[in-house]
Amino acid sequence: MRDRSELEVGKSNLPDESELELGLGLSLGGGAWRERGRILTAKDFPSVGSKRAADSSSRQGASPPRSSQVVGWPPIGSHRMNSLVNNQATKVAKADKEEEEEGEGKKKVDEAKDVSMKVNGKVQGLGFVKVNMDGVGIGRKVDMRAHSSYENLAQTLEEMFFGMTGTTSREKVKPLRLLDGSSEFVLTYEDKEGDWMLVGDVPWRMFITSVKRLRIMGTSEANGLAPRHQEQKEKQRNNPV
Amino acid sequence: MNYFPDEVIEHVFDFVTSQRDRNAISLVCKSWYKIERYSRQRVFIGNCYAINPERLLGRFPCLRSLTLKGKPHFADFNLVPHEWGGFVQPWIEALARSRLGLEELRLKRMVVTDVSLELLSRSFPNFKSLVLVSCEGFTTDGLASIAANCRHLRDLDLQENEIDDHRGQWLSCFPDTCTTLVTLNFACLEGETNLVALERLVARSPNLKSLKLNRAVPLDALARLMVCAPQIVDLGVGSYENDPDSESYLKLQAAIKKCTSLKRLSGFLEASPHCLSAFHPICHNLTSLNLSYAAEIHGSHLIKLIQHCKKLQRLWILDSIGDKGLAVVASTCKELQELRVFPTDLLGGGNTAVTEDGLVAISAGCPKLHSILYFCQQMTNAALITVAKNCPNFIRFRLCILEPNKPDHVTSQPLDEGFGAIVQACKNLRRLSLSGLLTDQVFQYIGMYATQLEMLSIAFAGDTDKGMLYVLNGCKKMRKLEIRDSPFGDTALLADVNKYQTMRSLWMSSCEVTLGGCKRLAQKAPWLNVEIINENDNNRMEENGHEGRQKVDKLYLYRTVVGTRTDAPPFVWIL
């Protein structure tokens, strides 16, 4: 498997490698996701800053863009932003866990307790996992220890990335893990072996011990996930599966 | 001066350390130019593409300390794609080839790789000091090279970098013979830390003055570290999740009391909301306090801590302190020079933790205040006018009202008059950031009064090109102008091309400049690099017959003596 840094969108250190970089670029200028059937280069990376539509509408007297919808705003350094967002996510997760534990002996509670016992303290291999969303320049990190279920995680991610795509549409992002066509996005993850999988297929406990990175990608991309996955592997120098 | 031998003149020059002064000296005459360049040890390069390493070394062959800045400021807010540029590798290669006695390297917003760090660590036997701010592209493996190979390392200072943490053993790569550390800052690392190696390292570093830990260093380790390093001056706490009754906590309390030199406190990257009373005993010595990452700590605990900090000169805090807390700051911290208040609620949920009242209170209570960065939900002209009256000494004034285009919340007027009062009163103002609803009028004030202004950040402001023209014509000392989402176009851009010779750079994104306008500018000014960053489908721009009128999404231009750079990625057009 290739060094994971090469697969990650936007992480090329050497300029001449950008031609070979695999990207899941999706143009967000018109709010529509486009099909990609070829290896993408840096040229195809979507605009992260394009919000002309929001601008012109605001100057024409329509409601001004809300702080959370404008890319690169408020002007807070990305390092600080990541830290702040992760703190909020942890708070939400903790609050959720508390709520669940106050409930009536649900299975989730047991699982949550189970997980939290296992992950209490600083368990090796768990901790902050990077999350990238296609079309969004800023990556995030989630603390896997702070979550107890897929619902939990999905909620955190929704809050993290809501409004980050720079579109003017206020359509709320649906639960990300479901590939049921109701959402524009799916949540995928890279496991310990370097394979990209859809999130939700394995028990939560198994998931958190094997997840290395998360990626939110467009449904149209994920449809081709299996064959594309094969394609990716064939193009790598290391042994194919 | 002409009658003195060169060595005497050189000795005199040794006392001139500021880069600006040394630049001025070198312009006096040929002989001074020559003496100055051979004796110059520190060079600051604000834009790594304004010059290249060969020319730098040609002029300053005895360089010991180099500072380089790469990406434009708005890269901090993800407006510049990762691959844009700012690679340090060619610089390190050139410096290594020249066999320079490099001792210090400070980089900001540059792309640094493990390969670069390895080369750096092996090429300069006297290397002492590495400071990386907002850089990216490297991993803890690179840090391991620095630790292992730099025998005389004094400073390893990593501030807010994006570092891939391989959870390796970089800390144990410091050899046992390494006892020279003065600064060790790894707060931005996200992974596990080898606590044993860290403690051993701290224990054998008697000169250690600045230690900033990451979130993986728990409270009991902190206590042990402070016992090893009571001479510490600058401490960044990692994790601060404490049970006040535990033994670790008691140990920490005892250790803190012994740190009588502690002047600067920061970190608390993971903090439970429990009080900070363990630190109260040393608060009276603190000159700098940065709690801007401590989102968990309640405002009441912050206030209790600050009440003890009478000598504070610098305070970075979250808005959870509230207007009440700022009033406490105003009445306690009479030595305060710099204040930064960061937001906790980014979703604009209407949380009015700090308002214009907090700002006014600070301005009234802190006579030495000269730098402020203030995030808030609302502001009024009246408040800004009062602030200007109270504090005519501002050098840096950055106000960020979270909602773009928000007017004075009492009068619904634009905030032109408020900012106008600031620039009129603050005759030494060098840096200004605007926000809220603003018309061309504010720029007229800026052009008229802000004579010392060097850096101006504009977002969602202005009505016509006149706004930008006021600034370009009026602010003679302007060096960095960055504009986003404002209706300034080609007329303003092209009005005075030679102005850009006196500036370091201009950034304009989501404005009204067109590709045709940028091309004309590039033609008129061959000494400028005019870069268009276009992440959309490039082909659209070329095929479109109206390319002259095609609006440019991101424009970045800067003066340079070395022409077009060769490392630009495909989506950056250099005209």
Interface residues (C-beta under 8 A of the other chain):
Chain A: S5 G10 K11 S12 N13 L14 P15 S18 E19 S27 G29 T41 A42 K43 D44 F45 P46 S47 V48 G49 S50 K51 R52 D55 S58 R59 P64 P65 R66 S67 S68 V70 V71 G72 W73 P74 P75 I76 G77 S78 H79 R80 M81 S83 L84 V85 N87 Q88 K122 Q124 G127 F128 G137 I138 K141
Chain B: F74 D76 F77 N78 L79 P81 H82 E83 G85 F87 V111 T113 S134 G137 E160 N161 E162 D164 C188 E190 G191 E192 A216 P218 L269 S292 Y293 A295 E296 F342 P343 T344 L346 L347 G348 F375 C400 L402 E403 P404 N405 K406 S433 S457 A459 F460 R484 D485 P487 S509 S510 E535 N536 D537 N538 K551 D553 K554 D567 A568 P569 P570 F571
